[in-house]
Amino acid sequence: PTAAQALDAARLAAAAVAPKRPQAGIPFPQSSRLRAPEGGSGLSKGMLTKLALVLEELGVGKPTPTKLACDAYDALRRDVVALLSLQKIATLKEAELKAMRHAHEEKQHRAHAAAQAARAGGKRKQPVPVAGSQA
């Protein structure tokens, strides 16, 4: 995928973490925003596991379910998912670059070997005529 497509995919993955928003006239406890996204959120189990590990590593627990705390927690989760998605893309691009460099070096090596062989072929020793013989 192109860089723009990769960024769009990262944004979509980050948006999948966002919980459902309250609607007017329907009770909505803020604490429901603190639950981990379900599998139907568009994130893989691996991504959800990594998200939980990063939050744990950062020492982020479940905040007090106020609107401000839930908003900050949601923003943090979206940013972590975006970071993880971009890290994955960077790893794939680095592997692609490494493969391209290897192919380029191999091509250069072959061209160098061919040039040396051509030079060596042009410098073949001509038989030295023996004195007294007619060539």
HELIX and SHEET records of a PDB file:
HELIX    1   1 ALA A    3  ALA A   15  1                                  13    
HELIX    2   2 GLN A   30  LEU A   34  5                                   5    
HELIX    3   3 GLY A   39  SER A   41  5                                   3    
HELIX    4   4 LYS A   45  GLU A   57  1                                  13    
HELIX    5   5 LYS A   67  GLY A  122  1                                  56    
END                                                                             
